[in-house]
Amino acid sequence: MPSGRRILSRVQTASSSAHKCYSSNSYSEERENVIPLVSMVTLPRHGYLPDIPRENNLLFEFLLYMLGVLILFLQYVNLYKTVWWLPHSHANYALNFYLIDPYLVSFLLLLMSRRLVWCFVQEVYGSKNKKSVLYWFVQLIKLVIVTGILGTFCWSAYHVIVRYSFVNSLFLCYPLATYLILFGFTLKPIFQRNLLWPCQVVDKSVSPSSQKHKNSQDSSHTSSEDSVLSHTCTLTPDIVREEVECLKLDFNNRVKQVLFNSMLTAYYMAFVPLCFAQHVQNNCDSCWNTLYYDTYWVGQHVCLAWLCAFLLLIVHFLPPQYLDLLHKCALHLGRWQKVEGRHAHVPYNPWSELQVWPPGVLVKHVRGLFRAEGINITAEPGNSMHSRFYFLFHWPLRITNYLLFLSFTLVIYQFVRLLLCTEWNHIVSLALMLFCCDYTLFKLFRDRVILTSTYKDEEEKGDNSH
């Protein structure tokens, strides 16, 4: 028995030593055939997006203000229209102008001019030389305009509060609750310039000489305090994730500004006139005639006003250069797709935050097993913010297609409703609102055509590189 055990141990020792020798040789051969992950990583090839002309901030604010004035006018048309052409009509004009409160109109127009006035104060200088007469003349004009607008606004607000009940006056303060929900207890979004209007977009992959020349041209229109959004083609994961975080915050701020300002335009210019609608008073003080209006139509006008203002704002705040910047950053970010089920015998790599991963690689993270998707993957596995960012912007036309579909649907709806209208105020209201939506649809369609051509060249470059 002892000799048998010794013979068995020798056999096991010999077989184990032979297995170790074979495994070490095979491991050395496998290591020679393994391709390093670093050599599989390549920088994405970006297409060149030409400069697409768009209106400056002052012109845009003027267009937005005129849209609000048009919305207010059309809502008063829907409320106080008359049938003056009938032979026995007591009205001599198309509207009952005596029912329109001039103090309320003045209050609403001055309130909605705040962005236009603030943009004029910040962007119009006349001359950059503070010693010139033109510079101080422009500053004097600004002071007179701001003082006159504030005085008239306070005078109109006083008469509105005195004339109407306290409950009606509360309708003018409800948007403050929306502001607190979106921005919190801060006045920064109201006065900080880079939150009121979109920041500049800079691509650091462009040659320094051309970029320097472009920045020198842009500096004449903007102050040195404006923040500039930039993109850097790099293989450093920390820089990519930091850039994604910065762009995510900026994108959220832009969407908040679009939602808040479009809501204000629809609320004050379309909904508040309904809350302050006046009835017709007869000869006696206690006799009133009820004001009848089409509830569905005025409600539809409120919704159309919000959609038109929303599209006009978001097209300005999300220009093609900005969407192209987000797309380039998303290509460097990539995405991790979680692998479900048990994969005990599947080879994987431990995830490292300092590593740029090629597509198709399996990594092990504390949140599970993930597969890499994209060109370069620098995202954190299981990070929902990184996944949403890649989903929204890795396909460059996603946001543009969504907006184009919404704008096209809105135009088709208004056109069909216009064909079915029989009342004169409905025809005027829809025709003018349709004209405003056509302007936004044209800009979106133009951007869609240019972006399609640009990214088609980008895909061809990527195919040639592979």
HELIX and SHEET records of a PDB file:
HELIX    1   1 PRO A    2  ASN A   33  1                                  32    
HELIX    2   2 VAL A   38  MET A   40  5                                   3    
HELIX    3   3 ASN A   57  TYR A   80  1                                  24    
HELIX    4   4 PHE A   97  LEU A   99  5                                   3    
HELIX    5   5 PRO A  102  MET A  112  1                                  11    
HELIX    6   6 ARG A  114  GLU A  123  1                                  10    
HELIX    7   7 VAL A  133  ARG A  163  1                                  31    
HELIX    8   8 PHE A  166  LEU A  170  1                                   5    
HELIX    9   9 PRO A  175  PHE A  183  1                                   9    
HELIX   10  10 LYS A  188  PHE A  191  1                                   4    
HELIX   11  11 ARG A  193  LEU A  196  1                                   4    
HELIX   12  12 PRO A  208  ASP A  218  1                                  11    
HELIX   13  13 PRO A  237  ALA A  266  1                                  30    
HELIX   14  14 TYR A  267  PHE A  271  3                                   5    
HELIX   15  15 VAL A  272  CYS A  275  1                                   4    
HELIX   16  16 THR A  295  PHE A  317  1                                  23    
HELIX   17  17 PRO A  320  LEU A  333  1                                  14    
HELIX   18  18 SER A  384  PHE A  393  1                                  10    
HELIX   19  19 ARG A  398  LEU A  420  1                                  23    
HELIX   20  20 TRP A  424  SER A  465  1                                  42    
SHEET    1   A 2 GLN A 200  ASP A 203  0                                        
SHEET    2   A 2 VAL A 228  HIS A 231  1                                        
SHEET    1   B 2 VAL A 280  GLN A 281  0                                        
SHEET    2   B 2 TRP A 288  ASN A 289 -1                                        
SHEET    1   C 4 ARG A 335  LYS A 338  0                                        
SHEET    2   C 4 GLY A 368  GLU A 373 -1                                        
SHEET    3   C 4 LEU A 362  HIS A 365 -1                                        
SHEET    4   C 4 ASN A 349  PRO A 350  1                                        
END                                                                             
